[in-house]
Amino acid sequence: MSFLLHELMELALLISAIAVTWAVPRPAWLSRLYNRIGRAFGYNPQYK
């Protein structure tokens, strides 16, 4: 039972972290990280 509760808490933390990430403006380093990931997958955005 406690194992299931632990898994549910981790899932809730992950979902809340994703929600916060999409809700707040992205920091510059996060945008650079996304751009780097995008270039790795062949997507090349405008890079300032």
CHARMM-style PDB file with segment names, atoms N, HN, CA, C and O in Angstrom:
ATOM      1  N   MET     1       0.834  -1.202   0.000  1.00  0.00      PROA
ATOM      2  CA  MET     1       0.000   0.000   0.000  1.00  0.00      PROA
ATOM      3  C   MET     1       0.869   1.251   0.000  1.00  0.00      PROA
ATOM      4  O   MET     1       0.635   2.184  -0.769  1.00  0.00      PROA
ATOM      5  N   SER     2       1.877   1.258   0.875  1.00  0.00      PROA
ATOM      6  HN  SER     2       2.066   0.501   1.499  1.00  0.00      PROA
ATOM      7  CA  SER     2       2.731   2.443   0.950  1.00  0.00      PROA
ATOM      8  C   SER     2       3.533   2.620  -0.344  1.00  0.00      PROA
ATOM      9  O   SER     2       3.841   3.742  -0.744  1.00  0.00      PROA
ATOM     10  N   PHE     3       3.866   1.497  -0.991  1.00  0.00      PROA
ATOM     11  HN  PHE     3       3.616   0.585  -0.666  1.00  0.00      PROA
ATOM     12  CA  PHE     3       4.585   1.589  -2.265  1.00  0.00      PROA
ATOM     13  C   PHE     3       3.716   2.280  -3.312  1.00  0.00      PROA
ATOM     14  O   PHE     3       4.197   3.132  -4.059  1.00  0.00      PROA
ATOM     15  N   LEU     4       2.435   1.911  -3.365  1.00  0.00      PROA
ATOM     16  HN  LEU     4       2.044   1.219  -2.759  1.00  0.00      PROA
ATOM     17  CA  LEU     4       1.514   2.525  -4.312  1.00  0.00      PROA
ATOM     18  C   LEU     4       1.358   4.011  -4.010  1.00  0.00      PROA
ATOM     19  O   LEU     4       1.330   4.835  -4.923  1.00  0.00      PROA
ATOM     20  N   LEU     5       1.257   4.350  -2.725  1.00  0.00      PROA
ATOM     21  HN  LEU     5       1.280   3.680  -1.983  1.00  0.00      PROA
ATOM     22  CA  LEU     5       1.132   5.747  -2.331  1.00  0.00      PROA
ATOM     23  C   LEU     5       2.370   6.530  -2.753  1.00  0.00      PROA
ATOM     24  O   LEU     5       2.263   7.659  -3.232  1.00  0.00      PROA
ATOM     25  N   HSD     6       3.534   5.934  -2.577  1.00  0.00      PROA
ATOM     26  HN  HSD     6       3.621   5.017  -2.188  1.00  0.00      PROA
ATOM     27  CA  HSD     6       4.779   6.586  -2.980  1.00  0.00      PROA
ATOM     28  C   HSD     6       4.799   6.845  -4.484  1.00  0.00      PROA
ATOM     29  O   HSD     6       5.203   7.920  -4.925  1.00  0.00      PROA
ATOM     30  N   GLU     7       4.363   5.862  -5.269  1.00  0.00      PROA
ATOM     31  HN  GLU     7       4.035   4.989  -4.911  1.00  0.00      PROA
ATOM     32  CA  GLU     7       4.329   6.029  -6.719  1.00  0.00      PROA
ATOM     33  C   GLU     7       3.352   7.135  -7.115  1.00  0.00      PROA
ATOM     34  O   GLU     7       3.647   7.939  -7.999  1.00  0.00      PROA
ATOM     35  N   LEU     8       2.194   7.175  -6.465  1.00  0.00      PROA
ATOM     36  HN  LEU     8       1.954   6.521  -5.747  1.00  0.00      PROA
ATOM     37  CA  LEU     8       1.219   8.218  -6.771  1.00  0.00      PROA
ATOM     38  C   LEU     8       1.764   9.599  -6.426  1.00  0.00      PROA
ATOM     39  O   LEU     8       1.533  10.559  -7.161  1.00  0.00      PROA
ATOM     40  N   MET     9       2.487   9.705  -5.310  1.00  0.00      PROA
ATOM     41  HN  MET     9       2.674   8.926  -4.713  1.00  0.00      PROA
ATOM     42  CA  MET     9       3.067  10.993  -4.932  1.00  0.00      PROA
ATOM     43  C   MET     9       4.123  11.432  -5.943  1.00  0.00      PROA
ATOM     44  O   MET     9       4.196  12.610  -6.294  1.00  0.00      PROA
ATOM     45  N   GLU    10       4.942  10.489  -6.414  1.00  0.00      PROA
ATOM     46  HN  GLU    10       4.883   9.532  -6.130  1.00  0.00      PROA
ATOM     47  CA  GLU    10       5.944  10.833  -7.426  1.00  0.00      PROA
ATOM     48  C   GLU    10       5.275  11.294  -8.709  1.00  0.00      PROA
ATOM     49  O   GLU    10       5.722  12.255  -9.335  1.00  0.00      PROA
ATOM     50  N   LEU    11       4.210  10.615  -9.103  1.00  0.00      PROA
ATOM     51  HN  LEU    11       3.847   9.835  -8.594  1.00  0.00      PROA
ATOM     52  CA  LEU    11       3.492  10.995 -10.310  1.00  0.00      PROA
ATOM     53  C   LEU    11       2.883  12.388 -10.161  1.00  0.00      PROA
ATOM     54  O   LEU    11       2.936  13.192 -11.092  1.00  0.00      PROA
ATOM     55  N   ALA    12       2.308  12.674  -8.997  1.00  0.00      PROA
ATOM     56  HN  ALA    12       2.265  12.021  -8.241  1.00  0.00      PROA
ATOM     57  CA  ALA    12       1.726  13.991  -8.755  1.00  0.00      PROA
ATOM     58  C   ALA    12       2.804  15.075  -8.797  1.00  0.00      PROA
ATOM     59  O   ALA    12       2.578  16.154  -9.345  1.00  0.00      PROA
ATOM     60  N   LEU    13       3.969  14.794  -8.223  1.00  0.00      PROA
ATOM     61  HN  LEU    13       4.153  13.918  -7.778  1.00  0.00      PROA
ATOM     62  CA  LEU    13       5.067  15.763  -8.258  1.00  0.00      PROA
ATOM     63  C   LEU    13       5.519  16.020  -9.689  1.00  0.00      PROA
ATOM     64  O   LEU    13       5.778  17.163 -10.068  1.00  0.00      PROA
ATOM     65  N   LEU    14       5.614  14.963 -10.478  1.00  0.00      PROA
ATOM     66  HN  LEU    14       5.405  14.035 -10.171  1.00  0.00      PROA
ATOM     67  CA  LEU    14       6.033  15.107 -11.863  1.00  0.00      PROA
ATOM     68  C   LEU    14       5.027  15.944 -12.648  1.00  0.00      PROA
ATOM     69  O   LEU    14       5.416  16.835 -13.403  1.00  0.00      PROA
ATOM     70  N   ILE    15       3.739  15.661 -12.473  1.00  0.00      PROA
ATOM     71  HN  ILE    15       3.423  14.937 -11.860  1.00  0.00      PROA
ATOM     72  CA  ILE    15       2.698  16.407 -13.182  1.00  0.00      PROA
ATOM     73  C   ILE    15       2.714  17.877 -12.770  1.00  0.00      PROA
ATOM     74  O   ILE    15       2.603  18.761 -13.619  1.00  0.00      PROA
ATOM     75  N   SER    16       2.853  18.142 -11.467  1.00  0.00      PROA
ATOM     76  HN  SER    16       2.944  17.423 -10.778  1.00  0.00      PROA
ATOM     77  CA  SER    16       2.878  19.530 -11.011  1.00  0.00      PROA
ATOM     78  C   SER    16       4.116  20.250 -11.534  1.00  0.00      PROA
ATOM     79  O   SER    16       4.048  21.430 -11.878  1.00  0.00      PROA
ATOM     80  N   ALA    17       5.253  19.544 -11.597  1.00  0.00      PROA
ATOM     81  HN  ALA    17       5.308  18.586 -11.318  1.00  0.00      PROA
ATOM     82  CA  ALA    17       6.467  20.166 -12.124  1.00  0.00      PROA
ATOM     83  C   ALA    17       6.294  20.531 -13.596  1.00  0.00      PROA
ATOM     84  O   ALA    17       6.714  21.605 -14.028  1.00  0.00      PROA
ATOM     85  N   ILE    18       5.673  19.632 -14.366  1.00  0.00      PROA
ATOM     86  HN  ILE    18       5.332  18.760 -14.015  1.00  0.00      PROA
ATOM     87  CA  ILE    18       5.428  19.919 -15.782  1.00  0.00      PROA
ATOM     88  C   ILE    18       4.459  21.088 -15.923  1.00  0.00      PROA
ATOM     89  O   ILE    18       4.658  21.961 -16.767  1.00  0.00      PROA
ATOM     90  N   ALA    19       3.411  21.108 -15.100  1.00  0.00      PROA
ATOM     91  HN  ALA    19       3.249  20.399 -14.414  1.00  0.00      PROA
ATOM     92  CA  ALA    19       2.435  22.193 -15.166  1.00  0.00      PROA
ATOM     93  C   ALA    19       3.089  23.534 -14.847  1.00  0.00      PROA
ATOM     94  O   ALA    19       2.823  24.532 -15.517  1.00  0.00      PROA
ATOM     95  N   VAL    20       3.944  23.559 -13.822  1.00  0.00      PROA
ATOM     96  HN  VAL    20       4.159  22.748 -13.278  1.00  0.00      PROA
ATOM     97  CA  VAL    20       4.638  24.802 -13.470  1.00  0.00      PROA
ATOM     98  C   VAL    20       5.572  25.218 -14.598  1.00  0.00      PROA
ATOM     99  O   VAL    20       5.671  26.402 -14.923  1.00  0.00      PROA
ATOM    100  N   THR    21       6.258  24.245 -15.194  1.00  0.00      PROA
ATOM    101  HN  THR    21       6.178  23.284 -14.930  1.00  0.00      PROA
ATOM    102  CA  THR    21       7.185  24.554 -16.285  1.00  0.00      PROA
ATOM    103  C   THR    21       6.456  25.207 -17.451  1.00  0.00      PROA
ATOM    104  O   THR    21       6.981  26.138 -18.062  1.00  0.00      PROA
ATOM    105  N   TRP    22       5.247  24.730 -17.771  1.00  0.00      PROA
ATOM    106  HN  TRP    22       4.820  23.973 -17.275  1.00  0.00      PROA
ATOM    107  CA  TRP    22       4.503  25.308 -18.888  1.00  0.00      PROA
ATOM    108  C   TRP    22       3.807  26.603 -18.493  1.00  0.00      PROA
ATOM    109  O   TRP    22       3.505  27.427 -19.356  1.00  0.00      PROA
ATOM    110  N   ALA    23       3.542  26.799 -17.174  1.00  0.00      PROA
ATOM    111  HN  ALA    23       3.787  26.129 -16.473  1.00  0.00      PROA
ATOM    112  CA  ALA    23       2.796  27.984 -16.748  1.00  0.00      PROA
ATOM    113  C   ALA    23       3.691  29.220 -16.693  1.00  0.00      PROA
ATOM    114  O   ALA    23       3.276  30.311 -17.085  1.00  0.00      PROA
ATOM    115  N   VAL    24       4.917  29.046 -16.206  1.00  0.00      PROA
ATOM    116  HN  VAL    24       5.253  28.160 -15.887  1.00  0.00      PROA
ATOM    117  CA  VAL    24       5.797  30.201 -16.045  1.00  0.00      PROA
ATOM    118  C   VAL    24       6.585  30.439 -17.327  1.00  0.00      PROA
ATOM    119  O   VAL    24       6.778  29.513 -18.115  1.00  0.00      PROA
ATOM    120  N   PRO    25       7.046  31.679 -17.545  1.00  0.00      PROA
ATOM    121  CA  PRO    25       7.924  31.943 -18.696  1.00  0.00      PROA
ATOM    122  C   PRO    25       9.205  31.127 -18.581  1.00  0.00      PROA
ATOM    123  O   PRO    25       9.763  30.965 -17.496  1.00  0.00      PROA
ATOM    124  N   ARG    26       9.652  30.624 -19.704  1.00  0.00      PROA
ATOM    125  HN  ARG    26       9.199  30.755 -20.586  1.00  0.00      PROA
ATOM    126  CA  ARG    26      10.842  29.774 -19.676  1.00  0.00      PROA
ATOM    127  C   ARG    26      12.098  30.607 -19.470  1.00  0.00      PROA
ATOM    128  O   ARG    26      12.280  31.628 -20.134  1.00  0.00      PROA
ATOM    129  N   PRO    27      12.961  30.185 -18.561  1.00  0.00      PROA
ATOM    130  CA  PRO    27      14.255  30.858 -18.430  1.00  0.00      PROA
ATOM    131  C   PRO    27      15.084  30.676 -19.693  1.00  0.00      PROA
ATOM    132  O   PRO    27      14.817  29.786 -20.500  1.00  0.00      PROA
ATOM    133  N   ALA    28      16.089  31.525 -19.856  1.00  0.00      PROA
ATOM    134  HN  ALA    28      16.306  32.248 -19.200  1.00  0.00      PROA
ATOM    135  CA  ALA    28      16.907  31.492 -21.069  1.00  0.00      PROA
ATOM    136  C   ALA    28      17.628  30.159 -21.216  1.00  0.00      PROA
ATOM    137  O   ALA    28      17.721  29.617 -22.317  1.00  0.00      PROA
ATOM    138  N   TRP    29      18.144  29.626 -20.094  1.00  0.00      PROA
ATOM    139  HN  TRP    29      18.069  30.066 -19.200  1.00  0.00      PROA
ATOM    140  CA  TRP    29      18.886  28.360 -20.190  1.00  0.00      PROA
ATOM    141  C   TRP    29      17.970  27.226 -20.602  1.00  0.00      PROA
ATOM    142  O   TRP    29      18.399  26.297 -21.288  1.00  0.00      PROA
ATOM    143  N   LEU    30      16.699  27.291 -20.187  1.00  0.00      PROA
ATOM    144  HN  LEU    30      16.350  28.045 -19.631  1.00  0.00      PROA
ATOM    145  CA  LEU    30      15.756  26.249 -20.573  1.00  0.00      PROA
ATOM    146  C   LEU    30      15.441  26.348 -22.061  1.00  0.00      PROA
ATOM    147  O   LEU    30      15.326  25.329 -22.743  1.00  0.00      PROA
ATOM    148  N   SER    31      15.302  27.577 -22.567  1.00  0.00      PROA
ATOM    149  HN  SER    31      15.396  28.405 -22.013  1.00  0.00      PROA
ATOM    150  CA  SER    31      15.074  27.750 -23.996  1.00  0.00      PROA
ATOM    151  C   SER    31      16.261  27.239 -24.802  1.00  0.00      PROA
ATOM    152  O   SER    31      16.088  26.601 -25.840  1.00  0.00      PROA
ATOM    153  N   ARG    32      17.477  27.524 -24.314  1.00  0.00      PROA
ATOM    154  HN  ARG    32      17.618  28.043 -23.470  1.00  0.00      PROA
ATOM    155  CA  ARG    32      18.668  27.022 -25.007  1.00  0.00      PROA
ATOM    156  C   ARG    32      18.701  25.505 -24.996  1.00  0.00      PROA
ATOM    157  O   ARG    32      19.078  24.872 -25.982  1.00  0.00      PROA
ATOM    158  N   LEU    33      18.297  24.918 -23.854  1.00  0.00      PROA
ATOM    159  HN  LEU    33      17.991  25.432 -23.053  1.00  0.00      PROA
ATOM    160  CA  LEU    33      18.270  23.457 -23.761  1.00  0.00      PROA
ATOM    161  C   LEU    33      17.267  22.882 -24.758  1.00  0.00      PROA
ATOM    162  O   LEU    33      17.558  21.897 -25.436  1.00  0.00      PROA
ATOM    163  N   TYR    34      16.077  23.501 -24.847  1.00  0.00      PROA
ATOM    164  HN  TYR    34      15.841  24.301 -24.296  1.00  0.00      PROA
ATOM    165  CA  TYR    34      15.077  23.035 -25.801  1.00  0.00      PROA
ATOM    166  C   TYR    34      15.583  23.170 -27.232  1.00  0.00      PROA
ATOM    167  O   TYR    34      15.363  22.287 -28.061  1.00  0.00      PROA
ATOM    168  N   ASN    35      16.271  24.290 -27.520  1.00  0.00      PROA
ATOM    169  HN  ASN    35      16.450  25.007 -26.847  1.00  0.00      PROA
ATOM    170  CA  ASN    35      16.804  24.485 -28.865  1.00  0.00      PROA
ATOM    171  C   ASN    35      17.847  23.428 -29.192  1.00  0.00      PROA
ATOM    172  O   ASN    35      17.887  22.911 -30.308  1.00  0.00      PROA
ATOM    173  N   ARG    36      18.695  23.106 -28.210  1.00  0.00      PROA
ATOM    174  HN  ARG    36      18.663  23.526 -27.303  1.00  0.00      PROA
ATOM    175  CA  ARG    36      19.731  22.095 -28.429  1.00  0.00      PROA
ATOM    176  C   ARG    36      19.092  20.729 -28.691  1.00  0.00      PROA
ATOM    177  O   ARG    36      19.532  19.994 -29.575  1.00  0.00      PROA
ATOM    178  N   ILE    37      18.055  20.391 -27.921  1.00  0.00      PROA
ATOM    179  HN  ILE    37      17.697  20.988 -27.202  1.00  0.00      PROA
ATOM    180  CA  ILE    37      17.351  19.125 -28.129  1.00  0.00      PROA
ATOM    181  C   ILE    37      16.686  19.122 -29.504  1.00  0.00      PROA
ATOM    182  O   ILE    37      16.709  18.117 -30.216  1.00  0.00      PROA
ATOM    183  N   GLY    38      16.091  20.264 -29.867  1.00  0.00      PROA
ATOM    184  HN  GLY    38      16.072  21.080 -29.289  1.00  0.00      PROA
ATOM    185  CA  GLY    38      15.439  20.359 -31.169  1.00  0.00      PROA
ATOM    186  C   GLY    38      16.424  20.186 -32.313  1.00  0.00      PROA
ATOM    187  O   GLY    38      16.120  19.510 -33.295  1.00  0.00      PROA
ATOM    188  N   ARG    39      17.607  20.792 -32.198  1.00  0.00      PROA
ATOM    189  HN  ARG    39      17.855  21.341 -31.400  1.00  0.00      PROA
ATOM    190  CA  ARG    39      18.616  20.634 -33.247  1.00  0.00      PROA
ATOM    191  C   ARG    39      19.076  19.186 -33.334  1.00  0.00      PROA
ATOM    192  O   ARG    39      19.343  18.678 -34.424  1.00  0.00      PROA
ATOM    193  N   ALA    40      19.169  18.519 -32.181  1.00  0.00      PROA
ATOM    194  HN  ALA    40      18.953  18.932 -31.296  1.00  0.00      PROA
ATOM    195  CA  ALA    40      19.587  17.118 -32.176  1.00  0.00      PROA
ATOM    196  C   ALA    40      18.581  16.258 -32.938  1.00  0.00      PROA
ATOM    197  O   ALA    40      18.950  15.248 -33.537  1.00  0.00      PROA
ATOM    198  N   PHE    41      17.308  16.662 -32.915  1.00  0.00      PROA
ATOM    199  HN  PHE    41      17.008  17.483 -32.429  1.00  0.00      PROA
ATOM    200  CA  PHE    41      16.279  15.902 -33.621  1.00  0.00      PROA
ATOM    201  C   PHE    41      16.000  16.459 -35.013  1.00  0.00      PROA
ATOM    202  O   PHE    41      15.043  16.043 -35.666  1.00  0.00      PROA
ATOM    203  N   GLY    42      16.836  17.404 -35.477  1.00  0.00      PROA
ATOM    204  HN  GLY    42      17.614  17.742 -34.946  1.00  0.00      PROA
ATOM    205  CA  GLY    42      16.710  17.889 -36.844  1.00  0.00      PROA
ATOM    206  C   GLY    42      15.859  19.138 -36.985  1.00  0.00      PROA
ATOM    207  O   GLY    42      15.686  19.641 -38.095  1.00  0.00      PROA
ATOM    208  N   TYR    43      15.324  19.649 -35.885  1.00  0.00      PROA
ATOM    209  HN  TYR    43      15.464  19.241 -34.983  1.00  0.00      PROA
ATOM    210  CA  TYR    43      14.532  20.880 -35.946  1.00  0.00      PROA
ATOM    211  C   TYR    43      15.444  22.048 -35.623  1.00  0.00      PROA
ATOM    212  O   TYR    43      16.072  22.062 -34.564  1.00  0.00      PROA
ATOM    213  N   ASN    44      15.531  23.032 -36.518  1.00  0.00      PROA
ATOM    214  HN  ASN    44      15.021  23.020 -37.378  1.00  0.00      PROA
ATOM    215  CA  ASN    44      16.490  24.118 -36.346  1.00  0.00      PROA
ATOM    216  C   ASN    44      15.758  25.451 -36.221  1.00  0.00      PROA
ATOM    217  O   ASN    44      15.448  26.072 -37.238  1.00  0.00      PROA
ATOM    218  N   PRO    45      15.476  25.905 -35.000  1.00  0.00      PROA
ATOM    219  CA  PRO    45      14.798  27.193 -34.814  1.00  0.00      PROA
ATOM    220  C   PRO    45      15.751  28.358 -35.039  1.00  0.00      PROA
ATOM    221  O   PRO    45      16.962  28.165 -35.147  1.00  0.00      PROA
ATOM    222  N   GLN    46      15.204  29.566 -35.109  1.00  0.00      PROA
ATOM    223  HN  GLN    46      14.220  29.723 -35.021  1.00  0.00      PROA
ATOM    224  CA  GLN    46      16.042  30.775 -35.183  1.00  0.00      PROA
ATOM    225  C   GLN    46      16.858  30.877 -33.907  1.00  0.00      PROA
ATOM    226  O   GLN    46      16.302  30.902 -32.810  1.00  0.00      PROA
ATOM    227  N   TYR    47      18.158  30.935 -34.046  1.00  0.00      PROA
ATOM    228  HN  TYR    47      18.610  30.915 -34.938  1.00  0.00      PROA
ATOM    229  CA  TYR    47      19.014  31.021 -32.862  1.00  0.00      PROA
ATOM    230  C   TYR    47      19.596  32.410 -32.767  1.00  0.00      PROA
ATOM    231  O   TYR    47      20.259  32.883 -33.690  1.00  0.00      PROA
ATOM    232  N   LYS    48      19.339  33.076 -31.624  1.00  0.00      PROA
ATOM    233  HN  LYS    48      18.799  32.692 -30.875  1.00  0.00      PROA
ATOM    234  CA  LYS    48      19.826  34.449 -31.450  1.00  0.00      PROA
ATOM    235  C   LYS    48      21.268  34.434 -30.979  1.00  0.00      PROA
ATOM    236  OT1 LYS    48      21.862  35.492 -30.773  1.00  0.00      PROA
TER     237      LYS     48
END
